[in-house]
């Protein structure tokens, strides 16, 4: 069974901010990952098709598929892990979410739906798209 993760995207104000940050990493030949202290006990279920849903400015706004979970011990002897991502950022229906620490599991039935691709809304900035959805206009 697949399970997802959800996490706050700290220091990022929009999907576009995250996309630019990750694009710079890719251009430098770096892989996309997030380091966390807690290794998911359900790692096999996450890697089997799960995504990390990013909360940006109080709303779940996009997801990124988790392709690998790599536990390691840092220089101070503290156990950590890297959540390694597929480069594709998939916008989802903006869904309010309160702040929390770390990451949490997210059941597939609780995950917001992906936004349709190729529509007229693709060119809109993510903030405007979220506001239009909040107003019920799209």
C-alpha positions as CSV (number, residue, x, y, z in Angstrom):
1,X,0.0,0.0,0.0
2,X,1.3,3.5,-0.9
3,X,1.5,6.2,1.7
4,X,2.5,9.8,1.3
5,X,4.4,12.3,3.5
6,X,3.5,16.0,4.2
7,X,5.9,18.7,5.2
8,X,6.1,22.5,5.6
9,X,8.2,24.1,2.8
10,X,10.0,26.6,5.1
11,X,11.5,29.7,3.5
12,X,9.5,29.3,0.3
13,X,6.6,31.7,-0.6
14,X,5.3,30.0,-3.8
15,X,5.5,27.0,-6.1
16,X,7.6,29.2,-8.4
17,X,10.1,29.9,-5.6
18,X,10.6,26.2,-5.0
19,X,10.8,25.5,-8.7
20,X,13.6,28.1,-9.1
21,X,15.5,26.8,-6.1
22,X,15.3,23.2,-7.4
23,X,16.2,24.2,-10.9
24,X,19.4,25.8,-9.7
25,X,20.3,22.6,-7.8
26,X,19.7,20.5,-11.0
27,X,21.8,22.9,-13.1
28,X,24.7,22.4,-10.7
29,X,24.3,18.6,-11.1
30,X,22.9,18.1,-7.6
31,X,20.2,15.7,-6.7
32,X,16.9,16.9,-5.2
33,X,16.5,15.9,-1.6
34,X,15.4,17.0,1.9
35,X,17.3,15.9,5.0
36,X,15.3,15.0,8.0
37,X,16.1,13.5,11.4
38,X,13.3,10.9,11.5
39,X,13.5,8.0,9.1
40,X,10.0,6.9,8.1
41,X,9.2,3.5,9.5
42,X,6.9,3.0,6.4
43,X,9.7,3.9,4.0
44,X,8.9,1.0,1.6
45,X,5.3,2.3,1.3
46,X,6.4,5.8,0.6
47,X,8.9,4.8,-2.1
48,X,6.2,2.5,-3.7
49,X,4.6,5.5,-5.4
50,X,4.3,7.9,-2.6
51,X,4.9,11.7,-2.7
52,X,5.9,14.4,-0.4
53,X,3.1,17.0,-0.3
54,X,4.6,20.5,0.3
55,X,2.7,23.0,2.5
56,X,3.5,26.5,1.3
57,X,2.1,29.6,3.1
58,X,-0.5,27.5,5.0
59,X,-1.8,25.4,2.1
60,X,-0.8,22.1,0.5
61,X,0.1,23.4,-2.9
62,X,2.1,20.7,-4.7
63,X,3.6,17.2,-4.4
64,X,6.9,15.7,-5.4
65,X,7.3,11.9,-5.8
66,X,9.8,10.3,-3.3
67,X,12.1,8.0,-5.3
68,X,14.4,7.0,-2.5
69,X,14.8,7.2,1.3
70,X,18.5,7.1,2.4
71,X,19.3,6.8,6.1
72,X,22.7,8.0,7.2
73,X,24.7,9.2,10.2
74,X,26.0,12.7,10.2
75,X,29.3,14.0,11.4
76,X,28.0,14.4,14.9
77,X,26.8,10.8,15.0
78,X,23.1,11.7,14.7
79,X,20.9,9.5,12.6
80,X,19.2,11.3,9.7
81,X,17.8,10.4,6.3
82,X,17.5,12.0,2.9
83,X,14.2,12.0,1.1
84,X,15.2,12.0,-2.5
85,X,12.7,13.5,-5.0
86,X,11.8,13.1,-8.6
87,X,12.3,16.6,-10.3
88,X,8.7,16.9,-11.4
89,X,6.7,19.4,-9.3
90,X,3.0,18.5,-9.5
91,X,0.6,21.3,-8.4
92,X,-2.4,20.0,-6.4
93,X,-5.7,21.6,-5.4
94,X,-4.7,24.1,-2.7
95,X,-5.8,22.8,0.7
96,X,-5.4,24.6,4.0
97,X,-3.1,23.0,6.5
98,X,-1.9,24.4,9.9
99,X,1.7,24.5,10.8
100,X,3.4,21.4,12.4
101,X,6.9,20.3,13.0
102,X,8.7,17.7,10.9
103,X,6.9,15.5,8.5
104,X,3.7,13.5,8.9
105,X,2.2,10.6,7.0
106,X,-0.7,11.4,4.6
107,X,-3.1,8.8,3.6
108,X,-3.9,8.6,-0.1
109,X,-7.6,9.3,0.5
110,X,-6.6,12.5,2.4
111,X,-4.3,13.8,-0.3
112,X,-5.5,16.7,-2.5
113,X,-6.1,16.0,-6.1
114,X,-3.6,17.0,-8.8
115,X,-4.5,20.0,-10.8
116,X,-5.3,19.2,-14.5
117,X,-2.4,19.7,-16.9
118,X,-2.4,21.7,-20.0
119,X,-5.3,24.0,-19.2
120,X,-5.5,27.8,-19.6
121,X,-4.4,28.1,-15.9
122,X,-0.9,26.7,-16.5
123,X,0.6,30.2,-17.2
124,X,-0.8,31.8,-14.1
125,X,1.4,32.5,-11.1
126,X,0.8,29.9,-8.4
127,X,-0.4,32.6,-5.9
128,X,-3.0,33.9,-8.4
129,X,-4.2,30.3,-9.2
130,X,-4.6,29.6,-5.5
131,X,-6.6,32.8,-4.9
132,X,-8.9,32.1,-7.8
133,X,-9.5,28.5,-6.5
134,X,-10.1,29.9,-3.0
135,X,-12.8,32.2,-4.5
136,X,-14.4,29.3,-6.3
137,X,-13.7,30.8,-9.7
138,X,-11.7,27.8,-11.0
